[in-house]
Amino acid sequence: MTGTRLAVWGDPIAHSKSPDLHAAAYRVLGMDWEYGRRQVTADGFAGALRGLDDSWRGLSLTMPLKEEAFRAAETRDAHAELTGAVNTLLLGDAPAGFNTDVGGIVDALAEAGVTEAGTVRILGAGATAASALVAASELGATRVVVHARRPERAAGLVALGARIDVVVEAQPLDGPTTSADLTIATLPSGTALPVDTSTALAASGGALFDAAYAPWPSALAANWGDGAVISGLGMLLHQAVRQIRIFHHGDPRIELPDEGPVVAAMRAAL
């Protein structure tokens, strides 16, 4: 296949590792596809999308464009519908939207040996927290405690929990902690919590999955103690694998041809 274009859009975007990940995959797959990057603001998204010609097969979307992409998609997968966020657009006459972040979290945790969790703690109530909540549900969680600087921001997560049969409770970041099998941190990169707060969270938080990966270890990961610590690089890798499945054959659940070597090449590109 030739003349096929893809890209990652966001603001900022210079830091994105997606071009390296996708280029490595397409080399192994023997596909002459061009994958670039472009800085696009939320206000400029609709116009930029209208400006694409038929050579464009798809887009990866990062902040702040996931809600814009959700609105632009004419069809959406179940994860996108639940979270209200699209990080992958398969273009064409009727753009199809997908959320591969949920599957990326589940796959990264499985790779680290975490395949189930009854009680989960989520740190942060931003866009990634919704994907973390759906991922927790797929691990079998029945109770999720969201710790956020402004607990009122977790209202949407409480409502989402009701839709997927998960009891969601909101607490301040420094609020009382209860024992959890897994903690998923969705705080911005570079966040440094007070030592007392980090210590309390680590004391009974089970394994830590930190969506942040730069710098690594994060301040939270460095202070997690004896619990297992999983970097967000795994999520970055596996959500990209699911994106490439979509761009290749339209379904994030169907593996690529010779997927093992593809994933190995992508991992080496991180």
C-alpha positions in Angstrom: 0.0 0.0 0.0 1.4 3.4 -0.9 0.2 7.0 -0.6 -1.5 6.4 2.8 -1.2 9.1 5.4 -1.7 9.1 9.2 -0.7 11.4 12.0 -1.0 12.2 15.7 -2.7 15.5 16.5 -2.6 17.4 19.8 -1.5 20.5 21.6 1.3 20.2 22.6 2.6 17.5 20.3 6.4 17.7 20.0 6.9 15.3 22.8 4.8 12.5 21.3 6.4 9.1 20.8 3.6 8.0 18.5 5.5 8.6 15.2 8.3 6.4 16.3 5.9 3.6 17.5 3.9 3.6 14.3 6.9 3.9 12.0 8.4 0.8 13.7 5.2 -1.2 13.2 4.7 -0.3 9.6 8.3 -1.2 8.7 7.7 -4.7 10.1 4.4 -5.0 8.4 5.9 -4.0 5.1 3.5 -1.1 4.7 4.6 2.2 3.0 2.5 4.4 5.2 3.4 7.9 6.3 2.7 8.8 10.0 3.5 12.3 11.1 2.5 14.8 13.8 0.7 18.1 13.8 0.0 20.6 16.5 -3.8 21.2 16.4 -5.8 23.2 19.0 -9.3 22.3 20.1 -10.6 25.4 18.3 -8.8 24.4 15.1 -9.7 20.7 15.0 -12.9 20.9 12.9 -11.2 23.0 10.2 -8.1 20.8 10.1 -10.2 17.7 9.8 -12.2 19.2 6.9 -8.9 19.9 5.1 -7.8 16.3 4.8 -8.0 14.7 1.4 -8.6 11.0 0.5 -5.0 10.0 1.1 -5.7 10.2 4.8 -6.6 6.9 6.5 -6.6 7.8 10.2 -5.6 10.0 13.1 -4.4 9.4 16.6 -5.7 12.1 19.0 -4.2 13.3 22.2 -5.1 16.2 24.6 -7.0 18.4 24.1 -8.7 16.7 21.1 -10.3 13.6 22.4 -13.7 15.2 23.0 -13.5 17.0 19.7 -12.8 13.7 17.9 -15.8 12.1 19.8 -18.1 14.7 18.3 -16.6 14.3 14.8 -17.1 10.5 14.8 -20.2 9.2 13.1 -19.8 5.8 14.7 -18.0 5.0 18.0 -16.9 1.8 19.8 -18.2 0.9 23.2 -15.2 2.3 25.1 -15.6 5.6 23.3 -19.3 5.8 24.1 -18.7 5.1 27.7 -15.9 7.5 28.2 -17.0 10.3 25.9 -13.4 10.3 24.5 -12.0 9.2 21.1 -8.3 8.9 20.6 -8.4 7.1 17.3 -10.3 8.1 14.1 -10.6 5.8 11.1 -11.3 8.2 8.3 -13.5 7.8 5.3 -17.0 8.8 4.3 -18.2 8.1 7.8 -15.4 8.6 10.4 -15.3 5.9 13.0 -14.1 6.7 16.5 -12.4 4.4 19.0 -11.0 4.7 22.5 -7.9 2.4 22.7 -6.7 3.9 26.0 -9.0 1.5 28.0 -7.6 -1.6 26.2 -4.1 -0.1 26.5 -4.5 0.0 30.3 -5.9 -3.5 30.5 -3.2 -4.9 28.2 -0.4 -3.2 30.1 -1.6 -4.5 33.4 -2.0 -8.0 32.1 1.6 -7.9 30.8 2.6 -7.0 34.4 0.6 -9.9 35.8 -2.4 -7.9 37.0 -5.5 -9.4 35.5 -8.1 -8.8 38.2 -8.9 -6.3 41.0 -11.9 -6.1 43.2 -11.3 -2.7 44.7 -9.4 0.0 42.7 -8.2 3.5 43.6 -8.0 6.1 40.9 -5.9 9.3 41.5 -7.2 12.2 39.5 -10.5 13.0 37.9 -9.5 14.2 34.4 -10.1 12.7 31.0 -7.8 9.6 31.5 -9.7 8.8 34.7 -12.8 7.7 32.8 -10.7 5.3 30.7 -9.1 4.0 34.0 -12.6 3.4 35.5 -13.8 1.4 32.5 -10.5 -0.6 32.6 -11.0 -1.2 36.3 -14.5 -2.6 35.5 -13.1 -4.9 32.9 -10.7 -6.2 35.6 -13.7 -7.1 37.7 -13.7 -4.1 40.1 -17.0 -3.5 42.0 -15.7 -0.5 44.0 -13.6 2.4 42.9 -12.4 5.3 45.1 -11.4 8.4 43.2 -9.0 10.7 45.0 -8.9 14.2 43.4 -7.9 17.7 44.3 -11.4 18.7 43.7 -13.7 15.7 44.5 -16.6 17.5 42.9 -15.0 16.9 39.5 -15.6 13.2 40.0 -19.4 13.6 39.5 -19.1 12.3 36.0 -17.1 9.3 37.2 -19.8 8.5 39.8 -22.4 8.6 37.0 -20.3 6.4 34.7 -19.8 3.9 37.6 -23.6 3.6 37.9 -23.8 2.8 34.2 -21.2 0.0 34.4 -22.3 -1.4 37.9 -19.3 -0.1 39.8 -19.7 1.8 43.0 -17.6 5.0 42.8 -16.8 7.1 45.8 -15.0 10.5 45.6 -12.4 11.7 48.1 -9.8 14.5 48.3 -6.3 13.5 47.4 -5.4 13.7 51.1 -8.6 12.1 52.3 -9.0 8.9 54.2 -7.6 5.8 52.4 -9.0 2.3 52.3 -7.3 -0.9 51.1 -7.2 -1.4 47.4 -5.9 -4.1 45.1 -4.7 -1.6 42.5 -4.1 2.1 42.3 -4.3 3.8 38.9 -2.7 7.3 38.9 -3.9 9.6 36.1 -2.3 12.7 37.5 -0.4 15.1 35.2 3.3 14.3 34.5 5.5 15.9 37.1 3.0 15.9 39.8 4.6 15.7 43.3 2.2 14.9 46.1 3.1 15.8 49.7 5.1 13.0 51.3 2.4 12.3 53.9 -0.2 11.9 51.1 2.0 9.6 49.0 2.9 7.5 52.1 -0.7 7.1 53.0 -1.7 6.1 49.5 1.1 3.6 49.2 0.5 2.0 52.5 -2.6 0.1 51.3 -2.8 0.8 47.6 -1.8 -2.5 46.1 0.0 -2.4 42.8 0.5 1.1 41.3 -0.1 1.8 37.6 1.1 5.3 36.8 -0.2 6.6 33.5 2.7 9.2 33.6 6.1 8.0 32.2 8.1 11.2 31.8 10.0 11.8 34.0 10.3 8.2 35.3 10.1 7.1 38.0 7.4 9.6 38.8 7.5 11.1 42.3 4.6 8.8 43.3 6.3 5.7 41.9 9.6 6.5 43.6 7.8 6.6 47.0 5.4 3.6 46.5 7.3 1.3 48.8 7.1 -2.5 48.3 4.1 -2.6 46.0 4.5 -3.4 42.3 5.0 -0.3 40.1 3.9 -0.2 36.4 4.9 2.6 34.1 2.5 4.3 31.7 4.8 3.3 28.8 3.0 0.0 28.7 -0.3 1.8 28.2 1.3 4.0 25.5 2.6 0.9 23.7 -0.5 -1.2 23.9 -3.0 1.6 23.0 -0.9 2.2 19.9 -1.0 -1.5 19.0 -4.8 -1.4 19.1 -4.7 1.8 17.0 -2.6 0.1 14.3 -5.0 -2.8 14.3 -7.8 -0.3 13.5 -5.8 1.4 10.8 -4.8 -2.0 9.3 -8.1 -3.8 9.3 -10.7 -1.7 11.2 -11.0 -3.7 14.5 -8.9 -3.2 17.7 -9.7 -6.7 18.9 -8.2 -8.6 15.9 -4.5 -9.1 16.1 -2.1 -8.0 13.3 -0.3 -10.5 11.1 2.8 -11.6 13.0 1.9 -9.3 15.9 4.7 -10.5 18.2 7.5 -9.0 16.0 5.5 -5.9 15.5 5.1 -5.3 19.2 8.8 -6.1 19.8 9.8 -3.5 17.2 7.5 -0.9 18.8 8.8 -1.6 22.3 12.4 -1.1 21.0 11.3 2.3 19.6 10.2 3.6 23.0 
